[in-house]
Amino acid sequence: MDTIEELSRYELLVLREIRLNGRAFDEATLRRLLDDELVSYSAGALELTGKGRRLLVRGSPALWDVAS
């Protein structure tokens, strides 16, 4: 995973869940994010790495609900 274009909306949602709650609802996606060094496990909780935070911020518009 090298660019934001490779993160799906679903992967961005998992990153957001980890950022908000320190956990993920999808273990398979979590493993991919850990392998790509977007997430780390520390002190019993999941945390976004610097790379994970940057991708979440850059991908945030993809999470906005434009149907409002």
C-alpha positions in Angstrom: 0.0 0.0 0.0 1.9 3.1 -1.2 -0.8 5.7 -1.9 -4.1 6.8 -0.6 -5.7 5.6 -3.8 -5.0 2.0 -2.6 -7.0 2.5 0.6 -10.6 1.6 0.2 -13.4 3.5 2.0 -13.8 0.4 4.2 -10.1 0.4 5.2 -10.4 4.1 6.0 -13.4 3.3 8.2 -11.3 0.7 10.0 -8.5 3.2 10.5 -11.1 5.7 11.9 -12.5 3.0 14.3 -9.0 2.3 15.6 -8.3 6.0 16.0 -11.6 6.5 18.0 -11.7 3.3 20.0 -8.3 1.6 20.0 -9.9 -1.5 18.4 -11.0 -2.8 15.0 -14.2 -4.6 14.0 -12.6 -6.5 11.1 -9.6 -8.7 12.0 -8.6 -9.5 8.4 -8.4 -5.8 7.5 -6.6 -5.1 10.8 -3.9 -7.6 9.9 -3.4 -5.9 6.5 -3.1 -2.5 8.2 -0.6 -3.9 10.7 1.4 -5.5 7.9 1.5 -2.2 6.0 2.6 -0.4 9.2 -0.4 1.8 9.4 -1.4 0.5 12.8 0.6 -0.7 15.8 -0.3 -2.5 19.0 0.9 -0.8 22.2 -0.1 -1.1 25.9 -3.0 -3.3 25.1 -4.6 -1.0 22.5 -4.3 -0.4 18.8 -2.8 2.9 17.6 -2.4 4.5 14.3 1.2 5.1 13.2 2.3 8.4 11.7 1.7 6.9 8.3 -1.7 5.6 9.3 -2.7 9.1 10.7 -1.5 10.8 7.5 -3.5 8.4 5.3 -6.6 8.8 7.4 -6.5 12.6 7.3 -5.8 12.6 3.5 -8.6 10.1 3.0 -11.1 11.8 5.2 -13.1 13.4 2.4 -14.0 9.9 1.2 -15.8 9.3 4.5 -17.9 12.5 4.4 -21.6 11.9 3.7 -22.4 14.0 0.7 -26.1 13.0 0.7 -27.0 15.4 3.5 
